[in-house]
């Protein structure tokens, strides 16, 4: 018994086929013990140094080591605990990818490829921007939250939602909420998802406007991506039909030329004037762009730009990680700044608790991922047991991106960091005023010594080094990240010579995928809106995607919704990003609360009360901290934090006939403050209310599940699997044995071509259901 | 031998047969593959890049169609991409923040 047990078992579902699943022996070989002991020790030492070193020379290497060691230990132990105690994946059961294989959206995909797909879909500007802003509180709080948060919350959410959706034919979060929480809960969840998408698109647009405003170089190179995409689209459709690879190569070459060409535009007197746009002009440009991109055929703009952005995204993230490892820069920011304690930071207001936890959303816990982990990835996964690597492991990778972003921001000179991230009302916008402002902050070094004063010349020189007129008050996080990247890369010989090129390369990289999120998000929101409108009797026509007036009307509504928030943000006299970024973070974390509620309810329904703390812990923490932040944003009497108290203060100033109010320099601007804060305050109440309702409905069902000792869930019946694939990147000994059996039998284990088209009827059903939500 | 191992109670719901792992090194030897380790690694890397960027979509479609609907007409590469962009336009996928 013990001998066979230790070697494991192979399970068959078809006598004619080799095994399709393995039961690994529960063992912990000595080699692994030594490996994980070593990882644990290295990680602990790295954490010790991060927590205790307080000097001028804290190296980035400790952050990389602490992160990687913690991730590997968590993936091996915590994710495996979730796998064994809650998910109990069954590889004899076909995944939606296998069951409904249609050669298109449902298709079992190699695990390495799928890992890349999943990562590219979840990683965006969020994990880059949030940590950059949070660096104002010092590197320590952000580092702890990013690493601990991902292990206990973010990766848990992604993994559990992915597993849930795999067992439910790849359904989306909205559909699963509908089935598990009932009609009312489902509808609130869908309205929540829609409104959160609107704020998300708007804030990302504001972030990129922050990098492009008054930057002819940046505007030129981003603008060039549109004709480049058109050219690629026409090439793929008419010149060399279907030659996607050739078009991608042409596109990437042109893209690099566009970034380099921006330098010439920057130096040209007329052209640079032409490409210098104000934030408001850019806001309208992005709104028009978003509308056009959502109604133009996919092949002309969206598809070609998607290829460019995938290459840029994965390439640049790997490049940044390598650069950090080569340069091993030293932290300029102290471990904890005074802004963490007094809540007066210029990038965003409020204390560490709770505002750090909504500022770093993606990278530690991101509700938006639950939309990718449900619906998209389950339709491509080969085996249930791969969900640990793809769901949990994919999120760990995103967390590493967030750590890279934090390092990148923390190695910038503190005067420059605060000069870039404080709103214009504080810095005054000129090198002299900004130097006076940052000198007035009384910044201290990592060792606690006062920093030498900055001079105006330093700010002017920093700007000219990266080919910009000014780097003052370039808020939003994207310019700071680009600046930090250029700073790190400039320390590598040869490569680093082109500092201005790298700055604009980084801006382009962020802009590309922000624009992809903007137009893909607009399309998704448009479909959500038209499908909802189609439920109104007499308006069924909205369901037909080829009905142009309906598509255009819905697109226009969606673009107007986010576009007006963008305009509101860029004209905000008090600085749009520090007014709106908290709302974005709150929205994202509240979406996570919805996803975790759904997961928690299912665990309770399955009667796994003993393990309900695994999703329960992140749910409780997320809900607590986000509700606390919402509460402060709604009720705080401090006008720097509370939207409504700021609103009241502005009203009072207006009533008293004041000409100026904080950053507002005219009575019109005071009116603007009154209007904007009312919108922001209303949205805060809306989000918090929606999520509380979903949560309470979920808890009622959970209590009923306890009383009844479990309830039926909406898990699909399933069918036997006929394919085999290892569960992790490297096959185990037992998996190798099974792979060899497939090879000896002369059958492709991945089921390429063997997967029948006989399930087309049930697949039609799934597609139809999907269209209804 | 039963399959309800106490640690994985639901593993193998659809299993009709259970085999013990040999675990003694007597597994069938893998059939020799084409090319040396460098060539195979290169091919694997190319396959991952093509898969990741979606460049192999048409090839996969051809394989799928040949084996499942050999009687139906095969779309040309240009037609295939046209349909697939059309489908993408009607079923947009969200990107994350």
Interface residues (C-beta under 8 A of the other chain):
Chain A: X4 X6 X7 X8 X9 X10 X11 X12 X13 X14 X15 X19 X21 X22 X23 X25 X26 X84 X88 X89 X90 X91 X92 X93 X101 X103 X104 X105 X107 X109 X110 X112 X113 X116 X117 X120 X121 X122 X123 X124 X125 X126 X197 X200 X204 X236 X237 X241 X242 X243 X244 X245 X248 X297 X298 X299 X302 X303 X307 X310 X311 X314 X361 X362 X366 X368 X369 X371 X372 X375 X376 X513 X516 X517 X520 X521 X523 X524 X527 X545 X584 X588 X718 X719 X720 X721 X733 X734 X736 X737 X739 X740 X741 X743 X744 X752 X753 X754 X755 X756 X757
Chain B: X1 X3 X5 X7 X8 X9 X10 X11 X12 X13 X14 X15 X16 X17 X18 X19 X20 X21 X22 X23 X24 X27 X28 X29 X30 X31 X47 X48 X50 X51 X52 X53 X54 X55 X58 X60 X61 X63 X64 X65 X66 X67 X68 X69 X76 X77 X78 X80 X81 X82 X84 X85 X86 X87 X88 X89 X90 X91 X92 X93 X94 X95 X96 X97
